[in-house]
Amino acid sequence: MLTSKERARLRSLGNELEPIFQIGKGGVTDEIINQLDQALTARELIKVRVLKNSLEEPREAAEKISAATDSEVVQVIGRNFILYREKVDGE
């Protein structure tokens, strides 16, 4: 669980990021979860955009992906959200 100070720092770092994934009308699929899991392993902090044609709300998508990838939702703002997962030694 992130402290408010850690969350604030990650939010400021996340503001600089461009979304690396987009979730469209297909919603959150196993394939997207796998790709986001790999991205979190490589980068720790990622930004994702939920397109307007998606049937899922950004908060729902963020929570679903967070649970599946064992990551933290740092922020949901508009149609974008930021996820964080600390690298484990050996990754």
PDB file as gemmi writes it, atoms N, CA and C in Angstrom:
CRYST1    1.000    1.000    1.000  90.00  90.00  90.00 P 1                      
ATOM      1  N   MET A   1       0.847  -1.186   0.000  1.00  0.00           N  
ATOM      2  CA  MET A   1       0.000   0.000   0.000  1.00  0.00           C  
ATOM      3  C   MET A   1       0.891   1.249   0.000  1.00  0.00           C  
ATOM      4  N   LEU A   2       0.525   2.192  -0.830  1.00  0.00           N  
ATOM      5  CA  LEU A   2       1.318   3.410  -0.949  1.00  0.00           C  
ATOM      6  C   LEU A   2       0.912   4.433   0.098  1.00  0.00           C  
ATOM      7  N   THR A   3       1.903   5.161   0.597  1.00  0.00           N  
ATOM      8  CA  THR A   3       1.594   6.272   1.495  1.00  0.00           C  
ATOM      9  C   THR A   3       1.178   7.469   0.640  1.00  0.00           C  
ATOM     10  N   SER A   4       0.595   8.465   1.263  1.00  0.00           N  
ATOM     11  CA  SER A   4       0.155   9.640   0.502  1.00  0.00           C  
ATOM     12  C   SER A   4       1.344  10.370  -0.115  1.00  0.00           C  
ATOM     13  N   LYS A   5       2.480  10.357   0.562  1.00  0.00           N  
ATOM     14  CA  LYS A   5       3.688  11.002   0.029  1.00  0.00           C  
ATOM     15  C   LYS A   5       4.200  10.266  -1.206  1.00  0.00           C  
ATOM     16  N   GLU A   6       4.240   8.932  -1.127  1.00  0.00           N  
ATOM     17  CA  GLU A   6       4.676   8.132  -2.272  1.00  0.00           C  
ATOM     18  C   GLU A   6       3.721   8.321  -3.449  1.00  0.00           C  
ATOM     19  N   ARG A   7       2.415   8.308  -3.157  1.00  0.00           N  
ATOM     20  CA  ARG A   7       1.398   8.479  -4.195  1.00  0.00           C  
ATOM     21  C   ARG A   7       1.556   9.842  -4.884  1.00  0.00           C  
ATOM     22  N   ALA A   8       1.821  10.891  -4.110  1.00  0.00           N  
ATOM     23  CA  ALA A   8       2.010  12.233  -4.669  1.00  0.00           C  
ATOM     24  C   ALA A   8       3.237  12.273  -5.581  1.00  0.00           C  
ATOM     25  N   ARG A   9       4.319  11.632  -5.151  1.00  0.00           N  
ATOM     26  CA  ARG A   9       5.537  11.597  -5.966  1.00  0.00           C  
ATOM     27  C   ARG A   9       5.286  10.842  -7.271  1.00  0.00           C  
ATOM     28  N   LEU A  10       4.600   9.706  -7.186  1.00  0.00           N  
ATOM     29  CA  LEU A  10       4.312   8.915  -8.378  1.00  0.00           C  
ATOM     30  C   LEU A  10       3.352   9.654  -9.314  1.00  0.00           C  
ATOM     31  N   ARG A  11       2.403  10.389  -8.727  1.00  0.00           N  
ATOM     32  CA  ARG A  11       1.485  11.185  -9.551  1.00  0.00           C  
ATOM     33  C   ARG A  11       2.243  12.214 -10.362  1.00  0.00           C  
ATOM     34  N   SER A  12       3.202  12.889  -9.705  1.00  0.00           N  
ATOM     35  CA  SER A  12       3.973  13.916 -10.421  1.00  0.00           C  
ATOM     36  C   SER A  12       4.820  13.283 -11.526  1.00  0.00           C  
ATOM     37  N   LEU A  13       5.398  12.114 -11.270  1.00  0.00           N  
ATOM     38  CA  LEU A  13       6.161  11.410 -12.305  1.00  0.00           C  
ATOM     39  C   LEU A  13       5.238  10.955 -13.432  1.00  0.00           C  
ATOM     40  N   GLY A  14       4.056  10.493 -13.075  1.00  0.00           N  
ATOM     41  CA  GLY A  14       3.091   9.987 -14.055  1.00  0.00           C  
ATOM     42  C   GLY A  14       2.539  11.064 -14.965  1.00  0.00           C  
ATOM     43  N   ASN A  15       2.498  12.303 -14.482  1.00  0.00           N  
ATOM     44  CA  ASN A  15       1.987  13.394 -15.315  1.00  0.00           C  
ATOM     45  C   ASN A  15       2.839  13.599 -16.559  1.00  0.00           C  
ATOM     46  N   GLU A  16       4.109  13.274 -16.468  1.00  0.00           N  
ATOM     47  CA  GLU A  16       5.031  13.449 -17.596  1.00  0.00           C  
ATOM     48  C   GLU A  16       4.886  12.342 -18.634  1.00  0.00           C  
ATOM     49  N   LEU A  17       4.293  11.224 -18.252  1.00  0.00           N  
ATOM     50  CA  LEU A  17       4.208  10.062 -19.134  1.00  0.00           C  
ATOM     51  C   LEU A  17       3.122  10.223 -20.191  1.00  0.00           C  
ATOM     52  N   GLU A  18       3.369   9.606 -21.343  1.00  0.00           N  
ATOM     53  CA  GLU A  18       2.331   9.454 -22.357  1.00  0.00           C  
ATOM     54  C   GLU A  18       1.707   8.072 -22.143  1.00  0.00           C  
ATOM     55  N   PRO A  19       0.407   7.932 -22.404  1.00  0.00           N  
ATOM     56  CA  PRO A  19      -0.208   6.603 -22.278  1.00  0.00           C  
ATOM     57  C   PRO A  19       0.461   5.612 -23.225  1.00  0.00           C  
ATOM     58  N   ILE A  20       0.827   4.439 -22.717  1.00  0.00           N  
ATOM     59  CA  ILE A  20       1.471   3.440 -23.566  1.00  0.00           C  
ATOM     60  C   ILE A  20       0.481   2.375 -24.031  1.00  0.00           C  
ATOM     61  N   PHE A  21      -0.711   2.355 -23.440  1.00  0.00           N  
ATOM     62  CA  PHE A  21      -1.753   1.422 -23.854  1.00  0.00           C  
ATOM     63  C   PHE A  21      -3.070   2.158 -23.947  1.00  0.00           C  
ATOM     64  N   GLN A  22      -3.931   1.658 -24.823  1.00  0.00           N  
ATOM     65  CA  GLN A  22      -5.285   2.179 -24.929  1.00  0.00           C  
ATOM     66  C   GLN A  22      -6.250   1.018 -24.831  1.00  0.00           C  
ATOM     67  N   ILE A  23      -7.302   1.208 -24.043  1.00  0.00           N  
ATOM     68  CA  ILE A  23      -8.332   0.191 -23.902  1.00  0.00           C  
ATOM     69  C   ILE A  23      -9.539   0.672 -24.692  1.00  0.00           C  
ATOM     70  N   GLY A  24      -9.933  -0.121 -25.674  1.00  0.00           N  
ATOM     71  CA  GLY A  24     -11.036   0.252 -26.562  1.00  0.00           C  
ATOM     72  C   GLY A  24     -12.309  -0.498 -26.242  1.00  0.00           C  
ATOM     73  N   LYS A  25     -13.119  -0.689 -27.285  1.00  0.00           N  
ATOM     74  CA  LYS A  25     -14.437  -1.284 -27.070  1.00  0.00           C  
ATOM     75  C   LYS A  25     -14.369  -2.742 -26.639  1.00  0.00           C  
ATOM     76  N   GLY A  26     -13.223  -3.382 -26.835  1.00  0.00           N  
ATOM     77  CA  GLY A  26     -13.062  -4.764 -26.380  1.00  0.00           C  
ATOM     78  C   GLY A  26     -12.945  -4.865 -24.865  1.00  0.00           C  
ATOM     79  N   GLY A  27     -12.682  -3.756 -24.212  1.00  0.00           N  
ATOM     80  CA  GLY A  27     -12.551  -3.745 -22.757  1.00  0.00           C  
ATOM     81  C   GLY A  27     -11.240  -4.357 -22.300  1.00  0.00           C  
ATOM     82  N   VAL A  28     -11.218  -4.753 -21.034  1.00  0.00           N  
ATOM     83  CA  VAL A  28     -10.021  -5.345 -20.431  1.00  0.00           C  
ATOM     84  C   VAL A  28     -10.037  -6.844 -20.728  1.00  0.00           C  
ATOM     85  N   THR A  29      -9.089  -7.264 -21.560  1.00  0.00           N  
ATOM     86  CA  THR A  29      -8.996  -8.683 -21.928  1.00  0.00           C  
ATOM     87  C   THR A  29      -7.755  -9.293 -21.275  1.00  0.00           C  
ATOM     88  N   ASP A  30      -7.666 -10.617 -21.320  1.00  0.00           N  
ATOM     89  CA  ASP A  30      -6.489 -11.304 -20.783  1.00  0.00           C  
ATOM     90  C   ASP A  30      -5.219 -10.846 -21.499  1.00  0.00           C  
ATOM     91  N   GLU A  31      -5.337 -10.618 -22.805  1.00  0.00           N  
ATOM     92  CA  GLU A  31      -4.174 -10.178 -23.583  1.00  0.00           C  
ATOM     93  C   GLU A  31      -3.684  -8.807 -23.107  1.00  0.00           C  
ATOM     94  N   ILE A  32      -4.606  -7.896 -22.873  1.00  0.00           N  
ATOM     95  CA  ILE A  32      -4.225  -6.562 -22.381  1.00  0.00           C  
ATOM     96  C   ILE A  32      -3.598  -6.676 -21.002  1.00  0.00           C  
ATOM     97  N   ILE A  33      -4.181  -7.496 -20.141  1.00  0.00           N  
ATOM     98  CA  ILE A  33      -3.624  -7.687 -18.800  1.00  0.00           C  
ATOM     99  C   ILE A  33      -2.197  -8.228 -18.884  1.00  0.00           C  
ATOM    100  N   ASN A  34      -1.961  -9.205 -19.771  1.00  0.00           N  
ATOM    101  CA  ASN A  34      -0.611  -9.758 -19.932  1.00  0.00           C  
ATOM    102  C   ASN A  34       0.372  -8.704 -20.415  1.00  0.00           C  
ATOM    103  N   GLN A  35      -0.046  -7.891 -21.389  1.00  0.00           N  
ATOM    104  CA  GLN A  35       0.834  -6.846 -21.910  1.00  0.00           C  
ATOM    105  C   GLN A  35       1.141  -5.799 -20.839  1.00  0.00           C  
ATOM    106  N   LEU A  36       0.127  -5.417 -20.069  1.00  0.00           N  
ATOM    107  CA  LEU A  36       0.341  -4.431 -19.009  1.00  0.00           C  
ATOM    108  C   LEU A  36       1.223  -5.005 -17.909  1.00  0.00           C  
ATOM    109  N   ASP A  37       1.078  -6.289 -17.632  1.00  0.00           N  
ATOM    110  CA  ASP A  37       1.924  -6.950 -16.635  1.00  0.00           C  
ATOM    111  C   ASP A  37       3.389  -6.878 -17.068  1.00  0.00           C  
ATOM    112  N   GLN A  38       3.648  -7.145 -18.345  1.00  0.00           N  
ATOM    113  CA  GLN A  38       5.019  -7.070 -18.874  1.00  0.00           C  
ATOM    114  C   GLN A  38       5.535  -5.632 -18.826  1.00  0.00           C  
ATOM    115  N   ALA A  39       4.676  -4.677 -19.152  1.00  0.00           N  
ATOM    116  CA  ALA A  39       5.083  -3.273 -19.128  1.00  0.00           C  
ATOM    117  C   ALA A  39       5.425  -2.824 -17.708  1.00  0.00           C  
ATOM    118  N   LEU A  40       4.637  -3.276 -16.732  1.00  0.00           N  
ATOM    119  CA  LEU A  40       4.920  -2.929 -15.333  1.00  0.00           C  
ATOM    120  C   LEU A  40       6.237  -3.540 -14.874  1.00  0.00           C  
ATOM    121  N   THR A  41       6.543  -4.734 -15.339  1.00  0.00           N  
ATOM    122  CA  THR A  41       7.809  -5.374 -14.996  1.00  0.00           C  
ATOM    123  C   THR A  41       8.975  -4.563 -15.558  1.00  0.00           C  
ATOM    124  N   ALA A  42       8.797  -4.050 -16.768  1.00  0.00           N  
ATOM    125  CA  ALA A  42       9.870  -3.295 -17.422  1.00  0.00           C  
ATOM    126  C   ALA A  42       9.997  -1.873 -16.889  1.00  0.00           C  
ATOM    127  N   ARG A  43       8.872  -1.229 -16.553  1.00  0.00           N  
ATOM    128  CA  ARG A  43       8.909   0.208 -16.269  1.00  0.00           C  
ATOM    129  C   ARG A  43       8.500   0.633 -14.869  1.00  0.00           C  
ATOM    130  N   GLU A  44       7.792  -0.175 -14.136  1.00  0.00           N  
ATOM    131  CA  GLU A  44       7.252   0.150 -12.808  1.00  0.00           C  
ATOM    132  C   GLU A  44       6.054   1.094 -12.853  1.00  0.00           C  
ATOM    133  N   LEU A  45       6.131   2.172 -13.635  1.00  0.00           N  
ATOM    134  CA  LEU A  45       5.077   3.187 -13.658  1.00  0.00           C  
ATOM    135  C   LEU A  45       4.587   3.355 -15.097  1.00  0.00           C  
ATOM    136  N   ILE A  46       3.280   3.134 -15.309  1.00  0.00           N  
ATOM    137  CA  ILE A  46       2.732   3.257 -16.661  1.00  0.00           C  
ATOM    138  C   ILE A  46       1.427   4.038 -16.637  1.00  0.00           C  
ATOM    139  N   LYS A  47       1.125   4.641 -17.777  1.00  0.00           N  
ATOM    140  CA  LYS A  47      -0.137   5.369 -17.937  1.00  0.00           C  
ATOM    141  C   LYS A  47      -0.937   4.672 -19.024  1.00  0.00           C  
ATOM    142  N   VAL A  48      -2.244   4.531 -18.779  1.00  0.00           N  
ATOM    143  CA  VAL A  48      -3.143   3.848 -19.706  1.00  0.00           C  
ATOM    144  C   VAL A  48      -4.327   4.761 -19.988  1.00  0.00           C  
ATOM    145  N   ARG A  49      -4.785   4.767 -21.231  1.00  0.00           N  
ATOM    146  CA  ARG A  49      -5.953   5.564 -21.621  1.00  0.00           C  
ATOM    147  C   ARG A  49      -7.109   4.630 -21.954  1.00  0.00           C  
ATOM    148  N   VAL A  50      -8.291   4.990 -21.464  1.00  0.00           N  
ATOM    149  CA  VAL A  50      -9.519   4.265 -21.808  1.00  0.00           C  
ATOM    150  C   VAL A  50     -10.236   5.111 -22.857  1.00  0.00           C  
ATOM    151  N   LEU A  51     -10.399   4.549 -24.041  1.00  0.00           N  
ATOM    152  CA  LEU A  51     -11.027   5.283 -25.138  1.00  0.00           C  
ATOM    153  C   LEU A  51     -12.520   5.480 -24.884  1.00  0.00           C  
ATOM    154  N   LYS A  52     -13.090   6.489 -25.534  1.00  0.00           N  
ATOM    155  CA  LYS A  52     -14.511   6.801 -25.341  1.00  0.00           C  
ATOM    156  C   LYS A  52     -15.428   5.683 -25.790  1.00  0.00           C  
ATOM    157  N   ASN A  53     -14.978   4.856 -26.749  1.00  0.00           N  
ATOM    158  CA  ASN A  53     -15.833   3.776 -27.236  1.00  0.00           C  
ATOM    159  C   ASN A  53     -15.785   2.529 -26.345  1.00  0.00           C  
ATOM    160  N   SER A  54     -14.993   2.578 -25.271  1.00  0.00           N  
ATOM    161  CA  SER A  54     -14.907   1.446 -24.350  1.00  0.00           C  
ATOM    162  C   SER A  54     -16.167   1.371 -23.497  1.00  0.00           C  
ATOM    163  N   LEU A  55     -16.604   0.149 -23.238  1.00  0.00           N  
ATOM    164  CA  LEU A  55     -17.779  -0.054 -22.400  1.00  0.00           C  
ATOM    165  C   LEU A  55     -17.440   0.082 -20.923  1.00  0.00           C  
ATOM    166  N   GLU A  56     -16.150   0.072 -20.598  1.00  0.00           N  
ATOM    167  CA  GLU A  56     -15.725   0.145 -19.199  1.00  0.00           C  
ATOM    168  C   GLU A  56     -15.366   1.575 -18.819  1.00  0.00           C  
ATOM    169  N   GLU A  57     -15.683   1.907 -17.600  1.00  0.00           N  
ATOM    170  CA  GLU A  57     -15.285   3.202 -17.049  1.00  0.00           C  
ATOM    171  C   GLU A  57     -13.811   3.117 -16.648  1.00  0.00           C  
ATOM    172  N   PRO A  58     -13.092   4.232 -16.731  1.00  0.00           N  
ATOM    173  CA  PRO A  58     -11.662   4.208 -16.375  1.00  0.00           C  
ATOM    174  C   PRO A  58     -11.378   3.660 -14.976  1.00  0.00           C  
ATOM    175  N   ARG A  59     -12.188   4.025 -13.983  1.00  0.00           N  
ATOM    176  CA  ARG A  59     -11.966   3.541 -12.607  1.00  0.00           C  
ATOM    177  C   ARG A  59     -12.125   2.017 -12.544  1.00  0.00           C  
ATOM    178  N   GLU A  60     -13.177   1.494 -13.204  1.00  0.00           N  
ATOM    179  CA  GLU A  60     -13.403   0.039 -13.211  1.00  0.00           C  
ATOM    180  C   GLU A  60     -12.234  -0.682 -13.872  1.00  0.00           C  
ATOM    181  N   ALA A  61     -11.805  -0.177 -15.024  1.00  0.00           N  
ATOM    182  CA  ALA A  61     -10.698  -0.804 -15.747  1.00  0.00           C  
ATOM    183  C   ALA A  61      -9.430  -0.784 -14.900  1.00  0.00           C  
ATOM    184  N   ALA A  62      -9.151   0.352 -14.263  1.00  0.00           N  
ATOM    185  CA  ALA A  62      -7.945   0.481 -13.434  1.00  0.00           C  
ATOM    186  C   ALA A  62      -7.969  -0.517 -12.287  1.00  0.00           C  
ATOM    187  N   GLU A  63      -9.110  -0.640 -11.618  1.00  0.00           N  
ATOM    188  CA  GLU A  63      -9.210  -1.570 -10.483  1.00  0.00           C  
ATOM    189  C   GLU A  63      -9.059  -3.018 -10.940  1.00  0.00           C  
ATOM    190  N   LYS A  64      -9.664  -3.356 -12.068  1.00  0.00           N  
ATOM    191  CA  LYS A  64      -9.597  -4.722 -12.597  1.00  0.00           C  
ATOM    192  C   LYS A  64      -8.153  -5.084 -12.960  1.00  0.00           C  
ATOM    193  N   ILE A  65      -7.474  -4.176 -13.646  1.00  0.00           N  
ATOM    194  CA  ILE A  65      -6.089  -4.430 -14.059  1.00  0.00           C  
ATOM    195  C   ILE A  65      -5.170  -4.458 -12.849  1.00  0.00           C  
ATOM    196  N   SER A  66      -5.400  -3.569 -11.907  1.00  0.00           N  
ATOM    197  CA  SER A  66      -4.595  -3.514 -10.692  1.00  0.00           C  
ATOM    198  C   SER A  66      -4.662  -4.841  -9.938  1.00  0.00           C  
ATOM    199  N   ALA A  67      -5.867  -5.381  -9.805  1.00  0.00           N  
ATOM    200  CA  ALA A  67      -6.036  -6.652  -9.097  1.00  0.00           C  
ATOM    201  C   ALA A  67      -5.348  -7.792  -9.852  1.00  0.00           C  
ATOM    202  N   ALA A  68      -5.448  -7.788 -11.172  1.00  0.00           N  
ATOM    203  CA  ALA A  68      -4.891  -8.878 -11.980  1.00  0.00           C  
ATOM    204  C   ALA A  68      -3.372  -8.821 -12.064  1.00  0.00           C  
ATOM    205  N   THR A  69      -2.792  -7.630 -11.962  1.00  0.00           N  
ATOM    206  CA  THR A  69      -1.339  -7.494 -12.115  1.00  0.00           C  
ATOM    207  C   THR A  69      -0.620  -7.250 -10.786  1.00  0.00           C  
ATOM    208  N   ASP A  70      -1.357  -7.256  -9.691  1.00  0.00           N  
ATOM    209  CA  ASP A  70      -0.782  -7.007  -8.370  1.00  0.00           C  
ATOM    210  C   ASP A  70      -0.059  -5.660  -8.340  1.00  0.00           C  
ATOM    211  N   SER A  71      -0.731  -4.639  -8.894  1.00  0.00           N  
ATOM    212  CA  SER A  71      -0.161  -3.289  -8.926  1.00  0.00           C  
ATOM    213  C   SER A  71      -1.074  -2.333  -8.168  1.00  0.00           C  
ATOM    214  N   GLU A  72      -0.623  -1.104  -8.035  1.00  0.00           N  
ATOM    215  CA  GLU A  72      -1.382  -0.065  -7.321  1.00  0.00           C  
ATOM    216  C   GLU A  72      -1.912   0.955  -8.319  1.00  0.00           C  
ATOM    217  N   VAL A  73      -3.160   1.375  -8.129  1.00  0.00           N  
ATOM    218  CA  VAL A  73      -3.694   2.482  -8.911  1.00  0.00           C  
ATOM    219  C   VAL A  73      -3.203   3.759  -8.238  1.00  0.00           C  
ATOM    220  N   VAL A  74      -2.377   4.519  -8.939  1.00  0.00           N  
ATOM    221  CA  VAL A  74      -1.838   5.757  -8.392  1.00  0.00           C  
ATOM    222  C   VAL A  74      -2.861   6.871  -8.544  1.00  0.00           C  
ATOM    223  N   GLN A  75      -3.469   6.942  -9.742  1.00  0.00           N  
ATOM    224  CA  GLN A  75      -4.385   8.042 -10.020  1.00  0.00           C  
ATOM    225  C   GLN A  75      -5.276   7.673 -11.193  1.00  0.00           C  
ATOM    226  N   VAL A  76      -6.538   8.094 -11.114  1.00  0.00           N  
ATOM    227  CA  VAL A  76      -7.442   8.040 -12.256  1.00  0.00           C  
ATOM    228  C   VAL A  76      -7.874   9.473 -12.497  1.00  0.00           C  
ATOM    229  N   ILE A  77      -7.565   9.973 -13.676  1.00  0.00           N  
ATOM    230  CA  ILE A  77      -7.940  11.354 -13.988  1.00  0.00           C  
ATOM    231  C   ILE A  77      -8.485  11.386 -15.421  1.00  0.00           C  
ATOM    232  N   GLY A  78      -9.724  11.787 -15.557  1.00  0.00           N  
ATOM    233  CA  GLY A  78     -10.368  11.772 -16.862  1.00  0.00           C  
ATOM    234  C   GLY A  78     -10.469  10.345 -17.363  1.00  0.00           C  
ATOM    235  N   ARG A  79      -9.977  10.106 -18.552  1.00  0.00           N  
ATOM    236  CA  ARG A  79     -10.020   8.766 -19.144  1.00  0.00           C  
ATOM    237  C   ARG A  79      -8.674   8.056 -19.032  1.00  0.00           C  
ATOM    238  N   ASN A  80      -7.744   8.638 -18.265  1.00  0.00           N  
ATOM    239  CA  ASN A  80      -6.413   8.054 -18.078  1.00  0.00           C  
ATOM    240  C   ASN A  80      -6.242   7.563 -16.645  1.00  0.00           C  
ATOM    241  N   PHE A  81      -5.402   6.550 -16.500  1.00  0.00           N  
ATOM    242  CA  PHE A  81      -5.026   6.140 -15.149  1.00  0.00           C  
ATOM    243  C   PHE A  81      -3.568   5.721 -15.136  1.00  0.00           C  
ATOM    244  N   ILE A  82      -2.978   5.810 -13.937  1.00  0.00           N  
ATOM    245  CA  ILE A  82      -1.569   5.492 -13.740  1.00  0.00           C  
ATOM    246  C   ILE A  82      -1.476   4.299 -12.797  1.00  0.00           C  
ATOM    247  N   LEU A  83      -0.678   3.319 -13.203  1.00  0.00           N  
ATOM    248  CA  LEU A  83      -0.447   2.130 -12.382  1.00  0.00           C  
ATOM    249  C   LEU A  83       1.015   2.065 -11.978  1.00  0.00           C  
ATOM    250  N   TYR A  84       1.263   1.497 -10.787  1.00  0.00           N  
ATOM    251  CA  TYR A  84       2.619   1.360 -10.269  1.00  0.00           C  
ATOM    252  C   TYR A  84       2.772  -0.022  -9.654  1.00  0.00           C  
ATOM    253  N   ARG A  85       3.901  -0.655  -9.952  1.00  0.00           N  
ATOM    254  CA  ARG A  85       4.283  -1.895  -9.269  1.00  0.00           C  
ATOM    255  C   ARG A  85       5.790  -1.864  -9.090  1.00  0.00           C  
ATOM    256  N   GLU A  86       6.202  -1.930  -7.839  1.00  0.00           N  
ATOM    257  CA  GLU A  86       7.626  -1.886  -7.522  1.00  0.00           C  
ATOM    258  C   GLU A  86       8.322  -3.104  -8.082  1.00  0.00           C  
ATOM    259  N   LYS A  87       9.509  -2.863  -8.633  1.00  0.00           N  
ATOM    260  CA  LYS A  87      10.292  -3.982  -9.152  1.00  0.00           C  
ATOM    261  C   LYS A  87      10.786  -4.836  -7.993  1.00  0.00           C  
ATOM    262  N   VAL A  88      10.730  -6.124  -8.207  1.00  0.00           N  
ATOM    263  CA  VAL A  88      11.244  -7.078  -7.222  1.00  0.00           C  
ATOM    264  C   VAL A  88      12.663  -7.418  -7.624  1.00  0.00           C  
ATOM    265  N   ASP A  89      13.565  -7.578  -6.661  1.00  0.00           N  
ATOM    266  CA  ASP A  89      14.937  -7.958  -6.988  1.00  0.00           C  
ATOM    267  C   ASP A  89      14.936  -9.204  -7.842  1.00  0.00           C  
ATOM    268  N   GLY A  90      15.767  -9.197  -8.873  1.00  0.00           N  
ATOM    269  CA  GLY A  90      15.850 -10.344  -9.757  1.00  0.00           C  
ATOM    270  C   GLY A  90      15.049 -10.169 -11.022  1.00  0.00           C  
ATOM    271  N   GLU A  91      14.230  -9.117 -11.097  1.00  0.00           N  
ATOM    272  CA  GLU A  91      13.463  -8.887 -12.332  1.00  0.00           C  
ATOM    273  C   GLU A  91      14.284  -8.095 -13.315  1.00  0.00           C  
TER     274      GLU A  91                                                      
END                                                                             
